[in-house]
Amino acid sequence: MIGQMKVLLRVKDLKQDQAFRELQRRRAAVREAEEETRQAEAAVAESQRTMETREDAIFADILGRVVDLAEIDATHGRVVALVREHTVLTDTRERAVHVEARLRDEAETQSGVYQAAVKVRDKYTILTDDLVQARDAERAMAEEIEIEDMFSRPRKPVS
């Protein structure tokens, strides 16, 4: 029975190790997602900070001179493209925040799985240790009884 418990304990150790590796992998994914979110937020902040200057630069080409409708449409198209670029950056940031939150939840869930695996392994460790101690106590008791029997029997006189 002790052999079977040791095999089960080894299986539980392997499951705990597997859960720990998965937890580490998920935590690394969270760290990567945090970095992506920081980069996306920095890109949005930079875009927002320079938006007015870039718009002014686009309009500076046509300010103070007579232009035709085609040039006005082209300028408007450039401004729309600028706003679209900013919107893409904002969407990228929102996706990064969403992915980070999802990965964080998955890591939390995996942390619970790991804690459960640790509890199960600890339970099997305690059971196995108790069985080994009980077996060792039985063996020690059997040895004591055998020694007592050897010395408690009357000896035959040597002739």
One Martini backbone bead per residue (centre of mass of N, CA, C, O) as a GRO file, in nm:
protein
  159
    1MET     BB    1   0.057   0.064  -0.019
    2ILE     BB    2   0.296   0.254  -0.009
    3GLY     BB    3   0.369   0.232  -0.305
    4GLN     BB    4   0.105   0.354  -0.409
    5MET     BB    5   0.131   0.624  -0.259
    6LYS     BB    6   0.397   0.707  -0.397
    7VAL     BB    7   0.281   0.717  -0.677
    8LEU     BB    8   0.061   0.925  -0.618
    9LEU     BB    9   0.256   1.141  -0.519
   10ARG     BB   10   0.405   1.170  -0.786
   11VAL     BB   11   0.161   1.259  -0.947
   12LYS     BB   12   0.104   1.511  -0.775
   13ASP     BB   13   0.374   1.645  -0.830
   14LEU     BB   14   0.337   1.669  -1.136
   15LYS     BB   15   0.079   1.840  -1.124
   16GLN     BB   16   0.205   2.073  -0.971
   17ASP     BB   17   0.425   2.140  -1.176
   18GLN     BB   18   0.232   2.196  -1.408
   19ALA     BB   19   0.076   2.426  -1.270
   20PHE     BB   20   0.324   2.606  -1.227
   21ARG     BB   21   0.409   2.642  -1.521
   22GLU     BB   22   0.141   2.767  -1.610
   23LEU     BB   23   0.152   3.007  -1.420
   24GLN     BB   24   0.415   3.126  -1.532
   25ARG     BB   25   0.312   3.163  -1.821
   26ARG     BB   26   0.079   3.356  -1.746
   27ARG     BB   27   0.249   3.574  -1.609
   28ALA     BB   28   0.415   3.640  -1.860
   29ALA     BB   29   0.171   3.728  -2.030
   30VAL     BB   30   0.097   3.965  -1.847
   31ARG     BB   31   0.360   4.122  -1.878
   32GLU     BB   32   0.335   4.159  -2.183
   33ALA     BB   33   0.060   4.304  -2.175
   34GLU     BB   34   0.154   4.543  -2.007
   35GLU     BB   35   0.358   4.645  -2.215
   36GLU     BB   36   0.158   4.685  -2.446
   37THR     BB   37  -0.017   4.888  -2.296
   38ARG     BB   38   0.199   5.100  -2.248
   39GLN     BB   39   0.263   5.148  -2.546
   40ALA     BB   40  -0.023   5.227  -2.633
   41GLU     BB   41  -0.054   5.467  -2.438
   42ALA     BB   42   0.188   5.625  -2.546
   43ALA     BB   43   0.086   5.653  -2.837
   44VAL     BB   44  -0.175   5.805  -2.769
   45ALA     BB   45  -0.049   6.040  -2.616
   46GLU     BB   46   0.129   6.139  -2.850
   47SER     BB   47  -0.097   6.182  -3.053
   48GLN     BB   48  -0.260   6.382  -2.883
   49ARG     BB   49  -0.031   6.592  -2.841
   50THR     BB   50   0.017   6.622  -3.179
   51MET     BB   51  -0.247   6.675  -3.331
   52GLU     BB   52  -0.265   6.983  -3.364
   53THR     BB   53   0.004   7.020  -3.512
   54ARG     BB   54  -0.064   6.838  -3.755
   55GLU     BB   55  -0.311   6.993  -3.847
   56ASP     BB   56  -0.170   7.264  -3.889
   57ALA     BB   57   0.025   7.157  -4.109
   58ILE     BB   58  -0.193   7.091  -4.313
   59PHE     BB   59  -0.326   7.384  -4.322
   60ALA     BB   60  -0.071   7.557  -4.398
   61ASP     BB   61  -0.076   7.500  -4.709
   62ILE     BB   62  -0.369   7.678  -4.748
   63LEU     BB   63  -0.308   7.922  -4.601
   64GLY     BB   64  -0.339   8.239  -4.758
   65ARG     BB   65  -0.478   8.101  -5.012
   66VAL     BB   66  -0.590   8.012  -5.316
   67VAL     BB   67  -0.822   7.742  -5.361
   68ASP     BB   68  -0.941   7.457  -5.462
   69LEU     BB   69  -1.153   7.196  -5.409
   70ALA     BB   70  -0.946   6.965  -5.433
   71GLU     BB   71  -0.752   7.071  -5.212
   72ILE     BB   72  -0.957   7.063  -4.985
   73ASP     BB   73  -1.017   6.759  -5.004
   74ALA     BB   74  -0.726   6.667  -4.953
   75THR     BB   75  -0.699   6.797  -4.676
   76HIS     BB   76  -0.935   6.653  -4.546
   77GLY     BB   77  -0.821   6.368  -4.594
   78ARG     BB   78  -0.570   6.407  -4.412
   79VAL     BB   79  -0.729   6.457  -4.151
   80VAL     BB   80  -0.887   6.194  -4.150
   81ALA     BB   81  -0.635   6.014  -4.142
   82LEU     BB   82  -0.533   6.120  -3.873
   83VAL     BB   83  -0.780   6.036  -3.708
   84ARG     BB   84  -0.766   5.736  -3.784
   85GLU     BB   85  -0.493   5.679  -3.655
   86HIS     BB   86  -0.586   5.748  -3.370
   87THR     BB   87  -0.811   5.537  -3.357
   88VAL     BB   88  -0.629   5.293  -3.389
   89LEU     BB   89  -0.466   5.344  -3.132
   90THR     BB   90  -0.708   5.332  -2.940
   91ASP     BB   91  -0.798   5.045  -3.013
   92THR     BB   92  -0.534   4.909  -2.935
   93ARG     BB   93  -0.548   4.986  -2.639
   94GLU     BB   94  -0.818   4.849  -2.572
   95ARG     BB   95  -0.724   4.566  -2.646
   96ALA     BB   96  -0.488   4.553  -2.446
   97VAL     BB   97  -0.661   4.585  -2.193
   98HIS     BB   98  -0.838   4.337  -2.241
   99VAL     BB   99  -0.614   4.124  -2.256
  100GLU     BB  100  -0.495   4.179  -1.979
  101ALA     BB  101  -0.749   4.108  -1.816
  102ARG     BB  102  -0.779   3.820  -1.918
  103LEU     BB  103  -0.496   3.719  -1.830
  104ARG     BB  104  -0.534   3.784  -1.533
  105ASP     BB  105  -0.771   3.591  -1.486
  106GLU     BB  106  -0.622   3.334  -1.574
  107ALA     BB  107  -0.401   3.353  -1.358
  108GLU     BB  108  -0.590   3.336  -1.117
  109THR     BB  109  -0.708   3.062  -1.184
  110GLN     BB  110  -0.432   2.914  -1.189
  111SER     BB  111  -0.368   2.970  -0.895
  112GLY     BB  112  -0.597   2.793  -0.788
  113VAL     BB  113  -0.498   2.531  -0.916
  114TYR     BB  114  -0.228   2.526  -0.772
  115GLN     BB  115  -0.333   2.528  -0.480
  116ALA     BB  116  -0.486   2.262  -0.509
  117ALA     BB  117  -0.238   2.088  -0.579
  118VAL     BB  118  -0.091   2.141  -0.314
  119LYS     BB  119  -0.302   2.022  -0.124
  120VAL     BB  120  -0.303   1.737  -0.240
  121ARG     BB  121  -0.003   1.679  -0.203
  122ASP     BB  122   0.000   1.723   0.103
  123LYS     BB  123  -0.197   1.499   0.171
  124TYR     BB  124  -0.023   1.266   0.049
  125THR     BB  125   0.223   1.317   0.224
  126ILE     BB  126   0.092   1.263   0.496
  127LEU     BB  127  -0.011   0.978   0.437
  128THR     BB  128   0.261   0.852   0.367
  129ASP     BB  129   0.406   0.921   0.631
  130ASP     BB  130   0.209   0.768   0.816
  131LEU     BB  131   0.254   0.487   0.690
  132VAL     BB  132   0.557   0.472   0.741
  133GLN     BB  133   0.544   0.506   1.048
  134ALA     BB  134   0.364   0.261   1.103
  135ARG     BB  135   0.553   0.051   0.981
  136ASP     BB  136   0.799   0.116   1.158
  137ALA     BB  137   0.657   0.058   1.426
  138GLU     BB  138   0.591  -0.238   1.367
  139ARG     BB  139   0.882  -0.331   1.327
  140ALA     BB  140   0.987  -0.248   1.603
  141MET     BB  141   0.789  -0.420   1.764
  142ALA     BB  142   0.871  -0.693   1.643
  143GLU     BB  143   1.162  -0.681   1.740
  144GLU     BB  144   1.107  -0.661   2.041
  145ILE     BB  145   0.952  -0.924   2.066
  146GLU     BB  146   1.176  -1.107   1.962
  147ILE     BB  147   1.382  -1.033   2.179
  148GLU     BB  148   1.212  -1.109   2.424
  149ASP     BB  149   1.172  -1.406   2.345
  150MET     BB  150   1.471  -1.485   2.348
  151PHE     BB  151   1.521  -1.383   2.664
  152SER     BB  152   1.261  -1.525   2.813
  153ARG     BB  153   1.365  -1.793   2.777
  154PRO     BB  154   1.466  -2.068   2.891
  155ARG     BB  155   1.761  -2.212   2.955
  156LYS     BB  156   1.973  -2.444   2.876
  157PRO     BB  157   2.177  -2.645   3.003
  158VAL     BB  158   2.506  -2.702   2.996
  159SER     BB  159   2.678  -3.028   2.947
   0.00000   0.00000   0.00000
